[in-house]
Amino acid sequence: MFISNDANKLELLIRVKSFGGLLIKHVKTHAITWLFLIALYQIFTLNYLVGINQTPSLPFKFFLIRLNENVETGEYIAFKWHGGKPYRDGAIFVKRLLAGPGDSVVRHHRNFSVGNRTLIGKAEGLSAKKLFPNDELREGGNTLQLGKYFVAGDHEYSLDSRYNALGLVDKKDVVGRAFPIF
């Protein structure tokens, strides 16, 4: 059966009008619910982010990040990547906060000790690219300055404060506290 082009246009117009009527009826019936959901979304996005871990650096894949919340040593900290390859500027990272201002970090060549934890510095990463030790910290004992944080992942190849690529995290780059979801 052959339907003319005008018949197709007419049928489409009828469907659009029918859908438009249904949409208007839906909005009138559920306007308060939609306004509530939009307001709830706005409140959520002003206070929280959802972070997705794309590497094996931590045992969790999803994090709820509470914006502008102070982080204590041992908790997860969310911060912005300060730029440069291999990640885009402003990418959100989540690591464990091992040391903050006034805390001690000891450097032994490529390795770093924080409290009772020793982090072995690798010469090259999983991508076979050379890794250079954090040159902000000198050989031996170091006390972190105000506004500086030493962060690390749980995986031995985590890109963290052991390496120059990340170094110490500045307070201005801290986004907030991260809570593992799963």
VENSULQUI-V336942 format. One line per field, one symbol per residue. psi: psi as a letter, one per 30 degrees, with the letter a starting at -180 (. if undefined). A space follows every 10 residues. Layout:
BEGIN
psi = ???
END
This chain:
BEGIN
psi = kkkleeeeee eeeeeeeeee eeeeeeeeeg eeeeeeeeee eeeefffllk kkkglgflfk ekkkjjkgkk klkflkkklk kglllgllkf kklklkjeka kflkkkkicf lkkjbgkkkk klflafggkk kkljgfklka kkkklkgkkj lllfkfgkja ffleeeakkk effkeakkkk e.
END
